Amino acid sequence: MADTPARPVLQLRLVVEAQDYEAALAFYRDALGLPQLEAFTGDGDSRVAILDAGRATLEIANPAQKRMIDDVEVGRQVAPRLRVAFEVTDAAAVTADLVDAGASLVAPPVRTPWDSLNARLDAPAGLHVTVFQELDGKAAPSPADDPREE
């Protein structure tokens, strides 16, 4: 077998400007639970924290796919051009925790056709966020699956 060339990209970092740095840090580090890897300060009160979000992927979607995902997860078009998604182990609990920590609920957890439980929030630093839990057919249906809710 031939040698496989080294991957040119080693890490994806999403850099977000937060007007309220402390609130954003408390939300993403403390409420969402992203471990802080490093933090730096500089002249003019410049500050940055690098938080570990686990494995990173870059999802490229065409406009039709973006609309379809919004329709499935929220029932209407709400996401801006950029949406950040975090895989979690308990989407319902994390959604409640994030709302308690200051996020605005856009749509509660819903079971998707691709078998995940997804919720939408507007979060600090102006990010539109999805929290999702991969179900693999192992979890109870979401409230949206309840036929009495029609």
N, C-alpha and C positions, 0 to 999 in steps of 0.2 A: 504494500500500500504506500502511495506517495505521501510525503510529508504534507500536512495541512498547514497552509500559511496562517500566521498569527492573525487574530481578529484585530482590525484597526481601531475599533471602538471598545474601550474597556469599561466605561461607566456613562450613564446618562444622568445629568443633573438638570433639574428644572429650577431656574433662579427666579424668585418671585419678590418683587418690591412690595413691602408692607408698610403702609403709612403708620399703622400702630404696631410696631415691631414686637413689643412685649405681649400684646394680646394675641398676635399671630403665633408667636413662639409658645405661649401657654396653650393655645388651641392644638397646634400640630404636634408639639413635643409632649405636653402633659395630658391633654384630653384624648388625642388620637393615639398617643403612645409611640411616636417615632423617636427612637433613641438618638441623642445628640452625639455626633461623632467628633465634631470640632466646633470651636467658636473663635472669632477673631474680632478685635476692635482696632480702630485706626483714628486718624486725625478727623476732626470735625464731628465727633460722635458717631463715626461710621461703625456699624456692627453687622455681623453675619453669623448665622448658626447653620451648620451643615447637619441635616438630620438623615438618618438611615431609613429609607423606605423599602428595604428589601430589594428584590429583583426588579429591575426597571425594563419596561418595554415601551416602544413608541408605536402607537396605533394610528395608522393612516386610514381615514375613511372618506369616501366621496360624499357629496351633499345628500344623496338619497339614503345612504347608510346612516348618516347622522340624524336625518329626519326620522328614519325607522326606529332607531334606538330611543330617541326622545319620545316617540309615540308609544313604544312598549313600556318604557320606564316611568313616564310622567303623564302620558295621554295628550300632550301638546308640545309644541316647539318652545323650548326654554333655554337650551344650552347655547352659550356663545361659541365662537370658533374653537376655543380651547377649553377642555374639561379634564379634570384630574381624577383618576379612579384609583381607589385603594382596595386591595383584596383584604378581607378581614375574616375571622372565624365565626363571628356572630353579628350579622348585619343589623338585626333588630336592636340588639343591645348597644352596639357602637353608634347607631343612628340616634338613639335616645341620649347617650352620653354626649354626643357632639351637639345636639340641640341644647342640652343643659349647659354646655360650654360656650354657647353663643352663636352656633350656626342657625340659619333659618331653614326649616324643612320645606323643600320644594315638592317632594313626593315620598311617601312612606315606602318601606321595603315591598317590592312586588316580585313574584316569581316570573322569570323571563322564559321565552321559548328555548333559550340556550342553557336552561337549568341552573340559573343562579338567582340569588335573592339580592336585588339591587334597590338602593335608596338614593335620592338626590337631595343635595343641600347646597345652599349658598353659604360659603365659609369665609372666615377672615382672610385678609389680603386680597379680597375680590375674586376668589376662586370658586368656580362652580364645580362641585365635588360629587362623585359617585362613590359610595361604599358598596362593595359586592362580596357575596359569600357564594363560593362554588358549592352546589348541592349534590350533584351526582346521584339524584334520586333518593338521598338519605334523610332529608329534612322534611318537616311538616310543611304543608302548603302555606303560602303567604295569605294574609287576609284578603287579598284581591282574588284568590282562588275560591273563596267561600261563595257557593251559589246563593246563599241567603242575602248576600250584599248587592243583589241586582236591583 
